[in-house]
Amino acid sequence: MLKTINRQLKMYDIIIIGAGPLGLACGIAASRAGLSHLILEKGALINSFVGYPTDLEFFSTPELLEIGGIPFTTRHYKPVRSEALEYYRHVARVEELNIRLYERVTDIHGEAGNFGVQTEKGHYNAKNVVIATGFFDCPNPLHAKGSDLPKVIHYYKEPFAYAYQKVAVIGAKNSAAKAALDLYRHGATVSLIVRGNEISDKVKYWIKPDLENRIQDGSIKAYFNSSIREITKEHISIHTQEGLVVLENDWVFAMTGYRPDFGMLQRFGLAFEADEWQTPIHHRDTMETNREGVYLAGVVCGGLRTNIWFIENSRIHADMIMDDIRRKHQRA
């Protein structure tokens, strides 16, 4: 079991927001540095992975997903979703991390050395705060009429509920390509709507030719240089180079990517670079933001550039943050 939290503890050295891989890595680094910590998570442990496709296979090898130096064993060359979920659960248990799940943080007030962190269930105090919230909770909007209908889905799990249904998949990268192929192979009639003129070169080399072949033989109907005009309960209308096309439709999978919760970061007092990526301001050597005592870890650091930080290259953020906090404690 995870370590029981003492609610009477007046002041944590660090409160970490987010119990994903980077949040856990920060908790491990804090514990090993002799700093008291609490991890607060609005959903499940490793909540983003819970939302991944059921049979997802990671592109990374196991050692690139490891945190805290704890080995990640797998029966495959590359781990699958269920193995990753069990691995991180095991890490949290072995490291006795202080975690409270299903407790959303609503506010951070105060200043470095004396923060108050308000959640939907309680109030906690900390000298420092680390934000490791990732980006998977905020889908990029479609900007089309009807995009808020229940038939519009931003998270693809598995194909079985959509057999013999007319399905539109929006996007041209890995998630869209894999969803389109999976749905087609399990009995759905699939239309693929792509803003550009081809499947993205970022699609993995073993997936792209498979999808292109399915498009070429007519198994999947692709509409390139196209966008959604309107979604209704029975149809979708598409702007194409040939004009407006209206398709019968049961479901729409908007695989258009995700972004950090910028509104939350603003509420927490964070500022942003004057760039097109809405990059949160942070020191590249310490990960401290414009708000003293508040740090960033993981993919959230990249703003809209969600493709520059991954588990394997952002694990170092945890040690960078703890080193900075220890230096400050020593100077105090």
SERO-4910 file (N, C-alpha, C, O; in steps of 0.05 Angstrom, whole numbers):
BEGIN
 pado doro    nc1    nc2    nc3   cac1   cac2   cac3    cc1    cc2    cc3    oc1    oc2    oc3
  Met    A     17    -24      0      0      0      0     17     25      0     40     24      9
  Leu    A      6     47    -10     21     72     -9     21     82     19      4     76     35
  Lys    A     41     98     26     45    108     53     21    125     61     11    142     45
  Thr    A     11    121     85    -11    137     95     -2    165    101     19    169    113
  Ile    A    -17    185     92    -10    213     95    -19    223    123    -41    219    131
  Asn    A     -1    237    136     -8    250    161    -19    277    155     -4    296    149
  Arg    A    -45    280    158    -58    306    152    -49    327    172    -53    351    167
  Gln    A    -38    319    195    -30    339    215     -3    351    209      6    370    222
  Leu    A     11    341    188     37    352    181     33    381    172     19    386    153
  Lys    A     46    400    186     40    428    181     52    438    155     41    456    142
  Met    A     76    427    148     90    438    125    106    416    111    123    404    122
  Tyr    A     99    411     85    115    394     69    138    410     56    134    433     50
  Asp    A    160    397     51    181    410     36    172    415      7    178    435     -5
  Ile    A    157    395     -4    149    396    -32    121    384    -35    116    362    -25
  Ile    A    104    398    -49     79    386    -59     82    384    -89     89    403   -103
  Ile    A     76    360   -100     78    354   -128     50    351   -139     35    335   -129
  Ile    A     44    365   -160     18    363   -173     20    346   -198     33    353   -217
  Gly    A      8    323   -196      9    304   -219     23    278   -210     46    278   -202
  Ala    A      9    255   -213     20    229   -206     26    212   -232     20    189   -232
  Gly    A     36    226   -252     46    212   -275     75    203   -271     85    207   -249
  Pro    A     89    193   -291    116    184   -287    135    206   -277    152    200   -260
  Leu    A    131    231   -286    149    252   -276    142    261   -248    159    267   -232
  Gly    A    116    261   -242    108    267   -214    119    246   -195    129    253   -173
  Leu    A    118    221   -202    130    199   -186    160    203   -184    172    199   -162
  Ala    A    173    209   -206    202    213   -206    210    235   -187    230    233   -173
  Cys    A    194    257   -187    199    279   -168    195    270   -139    211    278   -122
  Gly    A    175    254   -134    171    243   -107    194    226    -98    203    228    -75
  Ile    A    204    209   -116    227    192   -109    252    209   -103    266    205    -84
  Ala    A    257    229   -121    280    247   -117    278    262    -91    298    266    -77
  Ala    A    254    271    -84    250    286    -59    256    268    -35    270    275    -17
  Ser    A    244    244    -36    248    225    -14    277    218    -10    287    217     13
  Arg    A    291    213    -31    320    206    -29    337    229    -21    359    226    -12
  Ala    A    327    254    -25    341    278    -16    334    285     13    344    305     23
  Gly    A    317    269     25    310    274     53    289    296     56    287    309     77
  Leu    A    274    302     34    254    323     34    226    310     36    220    291     21
  Ser    A    209    320     54    182    310     56    166    319     32    170    340     21
  His    A    148    301     23    133    307     -2    105    296      0     98    279     16
  Leu    A     88    308    -17     61    298    -21     54    302    -51     59    323    -62
  Ile    A     44    281    -63     36    281    -91      5    282    -92     -8    265    -81
  Leu    A     -5    302   -106    -34    306   -110    -41    301   -139    -29    312   -157
  Glu    A    -62    284   -143    -69    276   -170   -100    278   -173   -114    267   -156
  Lys    A   -109    291   -194   -138    295   -198   -152    269   -206   -177    267   -204
  Gly    A   -137    250   -217   -149    225   -226   -136    201   -215   -128    200   -191
  Ala    A   -132    180   -232   -120    155   -223    -89    158   -223    -78    177   -235
  Leu    A    -76    139   -211    -47    137   -213    -40    133   -243    -51    116   -256
  Ile    A    -20    149   -252    -12    149   -281    -38    152   -298    -43    136   -315
  Asn    A    -52    174   -293    -79    178   -304    -78    178   -335    -96    168   -348
  Ser    A    -57    190   -347    -56    191   -376    -54    163   -388    -66    158   -409
  Phe    A    -38    146   -376    -35    119   -386    -61    103   -384    -67     86   -401
  Val    A    -77    109   -364   -103     96   -361   -120    102   -386   -136     86   -394
  Gly    A   -117    126   -397   -132    135   -420   -121    126   -447   -134    131   -467
  Tyr    A    -98    113   -447    -86    104   -472   -102     80   -483   -117     67   -469
  Pro    A    -99     75   -510   -111     51   -521   -104     26   -506    -82     23   -496
  Thr    A   -124      8   -503   -121    -16   -486    -96    -32   -493    -81    -40   -475
  Asp    A    -91    -36   -519    -69    -53   -527    -45    -37   -537    -29    -47   -553
  Leu    A    -42    -13   -527    -20      5   -537      7     -8   -531     12    -19   -509
  Glu    A     24     -6   -551     52    -14   -548     69     12   -549     66     27   -568
  Phe    A     86     16   -529    103     39   -529    124     38   -550    135     17   -557
  Phe    A    131     62   -561    153     63   -580    180     61   -566    200     53   -578
  Ser    A    181     68   -540    206     67   -525    211     39   -514    193     23   -510
  Thr    A    237     33   -510    244      8   -497    242     11   -467    241     34   -458
  Pro    A    240    -11   -452    235     -9   -423    253      9   -407    244     24   -390
  Glu    A    279      8   -413    298     24   -397    293     54   -400    301     70   -383
  Leu    A    281     63   -422    276     91   -426    251    100   -411    247    125   -408
  Leu    A    235     82   -401    212     89   -385    217     86   -355    200     93   -339
  Glu    A    241     77   -348    247     72   -319    250     98   -304    259    118   -315
  Ile    A    242     98   -279    247    121   -261    258    110   -235    253     87   -227
  Gly    A    274    127   -222    285    119   -196    305     96   -197    312     85   -177
  Gly    A    315     89   -221    334     67   -224    322     40   -219    336     20   -216
  Ile    A    295     38   -219    282     12   -214    277     -1   -241    264     11   -259
  Pro    A    287    -26   -245    285    -39   -271    256    -43   -280    239    -50   -264
  Phe    A    252    -40   -305    226    -45   -318    229    -70   -335    242    -70   -356
  Thr    A    217    -92   -326    218   -117   -341    193   -120   -358    172   -112   -350
  Thr    A    197   -132   -381    175   -137   -399    178   -163   -414    201   -172   -418
  Arg    A    156   -175   -423    157   -199   -438    162   -194   -468    165   -212   -484
  His    A    162   -168   -475    163   -160   -503    189   -143   -507    202   -135   -488
  Tyr    A    195   -138   -533    217   -120   -539    210    -92   -529    227    -78   -518
  Lys    A    185    -84   -534    175    -59   -524    152    -63   -506    135    -80   -512
  Pro    A    150    -49   -484    129    -54   -464    101    -45   -475     99    -28   -492
  Val    A     81    -57   -463     53    -50   -470     41    -35   -446     52    -34   -425
  Arg    A     17    -23   -451      4     -5   -432      1    -19   -405      8     -7   -384
  Ser    A     -9    -43   -404    -15    -57   -378     11    -61   -362     11    -58   -338
  Glu    A     33    -67   -376     59    -70   -362     68    -44   -351     79    -43   -328
  Ala    A     65    -22   -366     74      4   -355     57     13   -331     68     23   -312
  Leu    A     31      8   -332     14     15   -309     22     -1   -284     24     11   -262
  Glu    A     28    -26   -288     36    -43   -265     64    -35   -255     69    -35   -231
  Tyr    A     82    -28   -274    109    -19   -266    108      5   -248    120      6   -227
  Tyr    A     93     26   -257     92     51   -241     77     47   -214     84     60   -195
  Arg    A     57     29   -214     44     23   -189     64     10   -170     65     17   -146
  His    A     80     -8   -180    101    -21   -164    121     -1   -154    129     -3   -131
  Val    A    129     17   -171    149     38   -162    137     54   -140    151     59   -120
  Ala    A    112     63   -142    100     79   -121     98     64    -95    102     76    -74
  Arg    A     93     38    -96     91     22    -72    119     18    -60    122     22    -36
  Val    A    138     10    -76    165      4    -65    178     29    -53    191     28    -33
  Glu    A    174     52    -66    186     77    -56    169     90    -34    177    111    -24
  Glu    A    146     78    -28    128     89     -6    122    118    -10    125    135      8
  Leu    A    113    125    -35    108    153    -41     82    162    -28     62    147    -27
  Asn    A     81    186    -19     57    199     -8     40    209    -31     47    228    -44
  Ile    A     18    196    -35      1    202    -58    -28    204    -49    -38    187    -35
  Arg    A    -42    225    -58    -71    227    -56    -83    229    -84    -78    247    -98
  Leu    A    -99    209    -90   -111    207   -117   -140    219   -117   -152    221    -96
  Tyr    A   -149    226   -140   -176    237   -144   -180    262   -126   -200    265   -113
  Glu    A   -159    279   -126   -160    303   -110   -148    326   -127   -124    330   -127
  Arg    A   -165    341   -140   -157    362   -158   -147    386   -143   -161    395   -124
  Val    A   -124    398   -151   -114    423   -140   -129    446   -153   -131    447   -178
  Thr    A   -140    464   -137   -155    487   -148   -140    513   -145   -147    532   -160
  Asp    A   -121    515   -127   -108    541   -122    -81    537   -108    -78    518    -92
  Ile    A    -62    554   -115    -37    556   -100    -34    585    -91    -32    603   -108
  His    A    -34    590    -66    -30    617    -56     -7    619    -37      4    598    -29
  Gly    A      1    643    -30     25    646    -13     50    651    -29     49    659    -53
  Glu    A     72    645    -17     98    650    -30    118    628    -23    112    611     -6
  Ala    A    141    629    -36    162    608    -31    167    606     -1    171    626     13
  Gly    A    168    581      8    172    576     36    146    574     52    146    564     75
  Asn    A    124    584     41     99    583     55     75    584     35     59    603     35
  Phe    A     73    563     19     51    560      1     28    546     14     31    529     30
  Gly    A      4    555      6    -20    541     13    -31    528    -13    -36    543    -32
  Val    A    -36    502    -13    -46    488    -36    -74    479    -30    -78    462    -13
  Gln    A    -93    490    -45   -121    483    -40   -130    462    -60   -124    464    -84
  Thr    A   -144    442    -51   -155    421    -68   -186    420    -65   -197    435    -48
  Glu    A   -199    403    -80   -227    400    -77   -235    386    -51   -258    385    -43
  Lys    A   -215    375    -37   -220    360    -13   -206    371     12   -214    363     34
  Gly    A   -187    388      8   -173    397     32   -153    419     26   -152    431      4
  His    A   -136    424     46   -116    446     44    -90    435     55    -89    421     76
  Tyr    A    -68    442     41    -41    432     49    -21    455     48    -25    475     33
  Asn    A      0    453     63     21    473     63     47    462     53     53    438     59
  Ala    A     62    478     39     88    468     28    107    491     24     99    514     20
  Lys    A    133    485     26    153    505     21    157    509     -9    164    531    -18
  Asn    A    153    488    -25    157    489    -54    135    472    -67    123    455    -55
  Val    A    130    479    -92    110    465   -108    122    457   -135    135    473   -148
  Val    A    117    432   -143    125    423   -170    100    416   -186     82    402   -176
  Ile    A     98    427   -210     76    421   -228     85    401   -249    102    408   -266
  Ala    A     74    377   -249     81    356   -268     55    344   -279     50    320   -277
  Thr    A     40    362   -292     12    354   -300     10    344   -329    -12    337   -337
  Gly    A     32    344   -344     30    333   -371     12    350   -389     10    374   -386
  Phe    A     -1    336   -408    -17    351   -428    -41    335   -438    -57    345   -454
  Phe    A    -45    310   -429    -63    292   -441    -93    298   -435   -111    286   -447
  Asp    A    -98    316   -417   -126    321   -408   -140    342   -424   -164    345   -421
  Cys    A   -126    356   -442   -139    378   -457   -136    374   -487   -115    381   -498
  Pro    A   -155    361   -499   -154    357   -528   -154    384   -544   -167    403   -535
  Asn    A   -139    384   -566   -140    408   -583   -168    410   -595   -179    389   -605
  Pro    A   -181    433   -595   -208    435   -605   -210    433   -635   -191    438   -649
  Leu    A   -234    424   -644   -238    421   -673   -247    447   -686   -242    451   -710
  His    A   -259    465   -671   -269    490   -682   -289    485   -705   -289    498   -726
  Ala    A   -307    466   -700   -328    460   -719   -355    458   -705   -356    449   -682
  Lys    A   -376    466   -718   -403    464   -706   -409    435   -701   -405    418   -718
  Gly    A   -419    429   -677   -426    402   -670   -403    386   -657   -406    363   -651
  Ser    A   -380    399   -653   -357    384   -643   -360    377   -613   -344    362   -602
  Asp    A   -381    388   -600   -386    381   -573   -407    359   -570   -415    352   -547
  Leu    A   -415    347   -592   -434    325   -590   -422    300   -577   -397    296   -579
  Pro    A   -438    283   -564   -427    259   -551   -413    240   -570   -396    224   -561
  Lys    A   -420    241   -595   -408    222   -615   -379    230   -622   -365    214   -634
  Val    A   -370    254   -613   -343    263   -619   -325    254   -596   -329    261   -573
  Ile    A   -305    238   -602   -288    225   -582   -259    233   -587   -249    233   -609
  His    A   -245    241   -565   -217    250   -568   -197    230   -557   -173    233   -560
  Tyr    A   -207    208   -546   -189    187   -535   -198    160   -546   -220    150   -541
  Tyr    A   -180    148   -561   -186    122   -573   -176    100   -554   -153     99   -547
  Lys    A   -194     81   -547   -187     60   -528   -185     33   -543   -164     20   -543
  Glu    A   -207     24   -556   -207     -1   -570   -230     -1   -590   -248     15   -589
  Pro    A   -229    -20   -610   -247    -18   -633   -274    -31   -630   -292    -26   -646
  Phe    A   -278    -49   -611   -300    -68   -611   -328    -55   -611   -347    -66   -622
  Ala    A   -330    -32   -598   -356    -19   -596   -365     -6   -623   -387      3   -626
  Tyr    A   -346     -5   -642   -351     10   -667   -353     -8   -692   -352      2   -714
  Ala    A   -355    -34   -687   -358    -53   -710   -384    -47   -725   -405    -42   -712
  Tyr    A   -382    -46   -751   -405    -41   -769   -417    -14   -765   -440     -9   -771
  Gln    A   -400      5   -756   -408     33   -753   -393     50   -774   -371     42   -782
  Lys    A   -404     72   -781   -391     91   -799   -375    111   -782   -387    127   -767
  Val    A   -349    110   -785   -331    124   -767   -313    143   -783   -303    136   -804
  Ala    A   -310    168   -773   -291    187   -785   -268    190   -765   -272    194   -741
  Val    A   -244    189   -775   -220    194   -759   -207    219   -769   -201    221   -793
  Ile    A   -202    238   -752   -190    264   -760   -161    265   -750   -156    261   -726
  Gly    A   -143    269   -769   -115    271   -761    -97    255   -781   -108    240   -797
  Ala    A    -71    259   -779    -52    246   -797    -27    235   -784     -8    227   -797
  Lys    A    -27    236   -757     -3    227   -743     -8    199   -731    -27    185   -738
  Asn    A      9    191   -712      9    163   -703    -18    154   -691    -28    133   -697
  Ser    A    -29    171   -674    -54    163   -660    -77    159   -680    -92    141   -678
  Ala    A    -78    178   -700    -99    176   -720    -94    151   -738   -113    137   -745
  Ala    A    -70    147   -746    -63    125   -764    -70     98   -751    -82     80   -763
  Lys    A    -62     95   -726    -67     70   -712    -96     65   -707   -106     43   -710
  Ala    A   -111     87   -700   -140     84   -695   -154     76   -721   -171     59   -721
  Ala    A   -147     89   -743   -160     84   -769   -156     54   -777   -175     41   -785
  Leu    A   -132     45   -774   -126     17   -782   -140     -3   -763   -151    -23   -772
  Asp    A   -140      3   -737   -152    -15   -718   -182    -16   -722   -194    -38   -721
  Leu    A   -195      6   -726   -224      7   -730   -231     -8   -756   -250    -23   -757
  Tyr    A   -216     -3   -777   -221    -16   -803   -220    -47   -799   -237    -61   -809
  Arg    A   -199    -56   -786   -195    -85   -783   -215    -98   -764   -216   -123   -763
  His    A   -230    -83   -750   -251    -94   -733   -279    -86   -742   -297    -85   -726
  Gly    A   -282    -82   -768   -308    -81   -780   -321    -54   -783   -343    -52   -792
  Ala    A   -307    -32   -777   -318     -5   -781   -313      4   -810   -294     -4   -822
  Thr    A   -331     21   -819   -327     35   -845   -313     61   -838   -325     78   -825
  Val    A   -288     64   -847   -271     86   -837   -267    107   -859   -259    100   -882
  Ser    A   -271    132   -852   -262    155   -868   -241    170   -853   -244    174   -829
  Leu    A   -220    178   -867   -198    192   -854   -197    220   -865   -195    224   -889
  Ile    A   -199    240   -847   -198    268   -855   -172    280   -847   -165    281   -823
  Val    A   -157    291   -866   -130    300   -862   -128    329   -872   -136    335   -894
  Arg    A   -118    347   -855   -115    375   -862    -95    379   -884    -99    395   -902
  Gly    A    -73    364   -883    -51    367   -903    -56    350   -928    -78    338   -931
  Asn    A    -35    348   -944    -39    333   -969    -28    305   -969    -27    291   -989
  Glu    A    -19    295   -944     -9    268   -942     -8    260   -913    -12    276   -895
  Ile    A     -4    234   -908      1    224   -882     27    235   -871     47    236   -886
  Ser    A     27    243   -846     51    255   -835     75    237   -836     73    213   -832
  Asp    A     99    249   -841    124    234   -841    131    225   -813    149    208   -809
  Lys    A    118    236   -792    123    228   -765    110    201   -757    116    190   -736
  Val    A     92    191   -774     80    165   -769    102    144   -771    118    144   -789
  Lys    A    102    125   -752    123    105   -751    125     89   -777    105     84   -790
  Tyr    A    149     82   -783    155     71   -810    140     45   -815    136     38   -838
  Trp    A    133     30   -794    119      5   -799     88      9   -800     73    -10   -807
  Ile    A     78     33   -793     50     39   -793     42     54   -819     21     48   -831
  Lys    A     59     73   -827     52     90   -850     46     74   -876     25     79   -888
  Pro    A     64     56   -885     57     42   -910     32     25   -908     18     21   -927
  Asp    A     27     14   -884      2     -2   -880    -22     16   -885    -41      8   -899
  Leu    A    -22     40   -873    -45     58   -877    -47     67   -906    -69     68   -918
  Glu    A    -24     74   -918    -25     83   -946    -35     61   -965    -49     67   -984
  Asn    A    -28     37   -959    -38     15   -976    -68     11   -973    -82      5   -992
  Arg    A    -78     15   -948   -107     12   -944   -122     35   -958   -144     31   -967
  Ile    A   -110     58   -959   -122     81   -973   -122     75  -1003   -141     80  -1017
  Gln    A    -99     65  -1013    -96     60  -1041   -116     39  -1051   -127     41  -1073
  Asp    A   -121     18  -1035   -139     -3  -1044   -168      3  -1038   -186    -13  -1044
  Gly    A   -173     26  -1026   -200     35  -1021   -213     25   -995   -236     30   -990
  Ser    A   -198     10   -979   -209      0   -954   -215     22   -934   -234     21   -919
  Ile    A   -198     43   -935   -203     67   -919   -204     91   -939   -186     95   -955
  Lys    A   -226    106   -937   -229    129   -955   -216    153   -941   -223    161   -919
  Ala    A   -196    165   -955   -182    188   -944   -190    214   -959   -192    214   -983
  Tyr    A   -193    235   -943   -199    262   -954   -176    280   -945   -174    288   -922
  Phe    A   -158    286   -964   -135    303   -958   -142    332   -964   -161    338   -978
  Asn    A   -125    350   -952   -130    379   -955   -159    386   -948   -173    401   -961
  Ser    A   -168    374   -926   -196    376   -919   -200    383   -889   -181    379   -873
  Ser    A   -223    393   -882   -229    400   -855   -259    396   -849   -275    395   -868
  Ile    A   -266    393   -824   -293    389   -816   -308    415   -816   -299    435   -804
  Arg    A   -331    416   -830   -348    440   -829   -369    438   -807   -373    457   -792
  Glu    A   -382    415   -805   -403    411   -786   -407    382   -779   -403    364   -796
  Ile    A   -414    377   -754   -420    350   -745   -449    349   -735   -456    366   -718
  Thr    A   -465    331   -745   -492    327   -734   -495    299   -723   -476    283   -724
  Lys    A   -518    292   -713   -522    266   -702   -520    244   -724   -512    221   -718
  Glu    A   -527    251   -749   -527    231   -770   -505    234   -791   -500    215   -806
  His    A   -493    258   -793   -475    263   -815   -450    280   -805   -450    290   -783
  Ile    A   -430    281   -822   -409    301   -820   -407    314   -848   -409    300   -868
  Ser    A   -402    340   -849   -397    353   -874   -368    363   -874   -358    373   -854
  Ile    A   -355    359   -897   -326    364   -899   -320    383   -922   -331    380   -944
  His    A   -303    403   -916   -293    420   -937   -270    405   -950   -250    399   -937
  Thr    A   -272    400   -976   -251    387   -991   -243    404  -1015   -256    424  -1021
  Gln    A   -222    396  -1029   -214    411  -1053   -235    409  -1075   -236    426  -1092
  Glu    A   -251    388  -1074   -272    385  -1094   -299    398  -1086   -318    397  -1101
  Gly    A   -299    410  -1062   -323    422  -1052   -333    409  -1027   -319    393  -1014
  Leu    A   -358    415  -1019   -369    404   -994   -378    375   -998   -392    369  -1017
  Val    A   -369    358   -980   -377    330   -980   -392    324   -954   -383    331   -933
  Val    A   -415    310   -957   -431    303   -934   -431    272   -932   -438    258   -951
  Leu    A   -423    262   -908   -421    233   -904   -440    224   -882   -443    238   -862
  Glu    A   -453    201   -885   -466    189   -863   -446    181   -842   -424    172   -849
  Asn    A   -452    185   -817   -432    182   -796   -444    175   -769   -465    187   -761
  Asp    A   -432    156   -756   -441    148   -729   -423    159   -707   -432    167   -685
  Trp    A   -396    160   -713   -376    168   -693   -354    184   -706   -347    180   -729
  Val    A   -343    203   -690   -320    219   -699   -298    216   -679   -302    222   -655
  Phe    A   -275    207   -688   -251    206   -670   -233    229   -678   -220    229   -699
  Ala    A   -231    249   -660   -215    273   -665   -187    268   -654   -182    275   -631
  Met    A   -170    256   -669   -142    250   -661   -124    274   -668   -105    271   -683
  Thr    A   -131    297   -657   -118    322   -665    -98    332   -645    -88    354   -646
  Gly    A    -91    315   -625    -70    322   -606    -82    335   -581   -106    339   -578
  Tyr    A    -64    341   -563    -71    351   -537    -53    374   -529    -33    380   -542
  Arg    A    -60    388   -508    -44    411   -499    -45    413   -468    -64    403   -456
  Pro    A    -26    426   -456    -27    430   -427    -51    447   -420    -63    461   -437
  Asp    A    -59    446   -395    -81    462   -385    -71    490   -379    -63    496   -356
  Phe    A    -71    507   -399    -59    534   -396    -75    551   -376    -64    567   -361
  Gly    A   -102    547   -375   -118    562   -356   -110    556   -328   -109    574   -311
  Met    A   -104    530   -322    -95    522   -295    -68    535   -289    -65    545   -267
  Leu    A    -50    534   -308    -23    546   -303    -26    576   -297    -11    587   -280
  Gln    A    -43    590   -312    -47    618   -307    -59    623   -279    -50    641   -265
  Arg    A    -78    606   -271    -90    609   -244    -69    605   -223    -70    617   -201
  Phe    A    -49    588   -229    -27    583   -209     -6    605   -210     14    603   -196
  Gly    A    -10    626   -226      8    648   -226     32    646   -245     51    661   -242
  Leu    A     31    627   -264     53    624   -282     51    643   -306     29    648   -315
  Ala    A     73    652   -316     74    669   -340     86    653   -363     96    631   -359
  Phe    A     83    664   -387     91    650   -411    110    666   -429    109    691   -428
  Glu    A    126    652   -444    144    665   -463    127    679   -484    104    671   -490
  Ala    A    138    699   -497    124    713   -519    130    698   -545    142    709   -563
  Asp    A    121    673   -546    125    657   -570     99    644   -578     79    646   -564
  Glu    A     99    631   -601     75    619   -611     67    593   -597     46    582   -601
  Trp    A     85    583   -580     81    557   -567     69    559   -539     64    539   -527
  Gln    A     65    583   -529     55    587   -502     73    572   -482     62    558   -464
  Thr    A     99    575   -485    118    561   -467    118    574   -440    123    598   -438
  Pro    A    112    559   -419    114    570   -392    143    579   -386    162    565   -391
  Ile    A    146    603   -375    172    613   -368    184    595   -345    171    591   -325
  His    A    208    586   -350    222    570   -329    252    571   -335    260    573   -358
  His    A    267    568   -313    296    568   -316    305    541   -325    298    521   -313
  Arg    A    321    540   -346    329    515   -359    347    498   -342    349    474   -346
  Asp    A    360    510   -322    378    494   -305    366    485   -279    375    466   -266
  Thr    A    344    499   -270    332    492   -244    303    484   -247    292    471   -229
  Met    A    290    490   -270    262    485   -275    243    503   -259    219    498   -258
  Glu    A    254    523   -245    237    542   -230    224    561   -249    236    571   -268
  Thr    A    198    567   -244    182    585   -260    186    614   -252    203    620   -235
  Asn    A    171    632   -264    171    660   -256    162    663   -227    168    684   -214
  Arg    A    147    644   -217    137    646   -189    157    630   -172    158    606   -173
  Glu    A    172    645   -155    193    632   -139    181    610   -122    161    612   -109
  Gly    A    196    587   -123    187    564   -107    168    546   -122    161    524   -111
  Val    A    160    553   -146    142    536   -162    158    526   -186    170    542   -201
  Tyr    A    159    500   -190    175    488   -211    158    472   -231    135    465   -225
  Leu    A    169    467   -254    156    451   -275    173    426   -280    198    427   -278
  Ala    A    160    404   -286    174    379   -293    159    365   -316    134    363   -315
  Gly    A    173    355   -335    161    339   -356    151    355   -380    159    377   -385
  Val    A    132    343   -394    123    353   -420    109    380   -417    108    395   -437
  Val    A     98    387   -394     85    412   -391    104    436   -396     95    458   -403
  Cys    A    130    431   -394    150    452   -398    150    462   -427    158    485   -432
  Gly    A    141    446   -446    143    453   -474    119    469   -485    119    477   -508
  Gly    A     99    474   -468     75    488   -479     62    471   -501     57    447   -497
  Leu    A     56    484   -523     44    470   -545     63    451   -559     54    434   -575
  Arg    A     88    453   -554    107    434   -566    108    409   -549    127    405   -534
  Thr    A     88    393   -552     85    369   -535    103    346   -545    103    324   -534
  Asn    A    118    351   -566    135    330   -578    165    334   -571    182    321   -583
  Ile    A    171    352   -552    200    356   -546    208    343   -520    232    337   -516
  Trp    A    189    339   -502    195    326   -476    181    300   -474    157    298   -479
  Phe    A    195    279   -465    184    253   -461    195    243   -434    211    256   -421
  Ile    A    186    219   -426    196    208   -400    226    205   -402    240    213   -383
  Glu    A    236    195   -424    264    188   -425    283    212   -425    305    210   -415
  Asn    A    274    235   -434    292    259   -434    284    279   -413    298    299   -410
  Ser    A    262    275   -398    255    295   -377    258    284   -349    252    298   -330
  Arg    A    266    258   -347    271    247   -320    291    264   -304    290    265   -279
  Ile    A    309    277   -318    329    293   -305    317    317   -290    330    328   -272
  His    A    293    325   -298    281    348   -285    278    344   -255    281    362   -239
  Ala    A    271    319   -247    267    313   -219    293    320   -202    291    333   -182
  Asp    A    316    311   -212    341    316   -197    348    345   -199    359    356   -179
  Met    A    343    358   -221    349    387   -224    333    403   -204    344    422   -191
  Ile    A    308    396   -200    291    411   -182    301    406   -153    303    425   -137
  Met    A    306    381   -146    314    375   -118    341    387   -112    345    396    -89
  Asp    A    359    388   -131    385    400   -126    381    430   -120    395    441   -103
  Asp    A    364    443   -135    359    472   -131    347    477   -103    354    495    -89
  Ile    A    327    460    -96    314    464    -70    334    459    -47    334    473    -27
  Arg    A    351    439    -50    371    433    -29    391    457    -27    398    464     -5
  Arg    A    399    468    -50    417    491    -49    404    514    -34    418    527    -18
  Lys    A    379    518    -39    365    540    -25    363    535      5    367    553     21
  His    A    358    510     12    356    503     41    383    507     55    384    517     77
  Gln    A    405    500     40    431    504     52    438    533     56    452    540     75
  Arg    A    429    550     38    435    579     40    418    592     62    425    614     72
  Ala    A    395    580     68    376    593     86    387    593    115    374    602    133
***
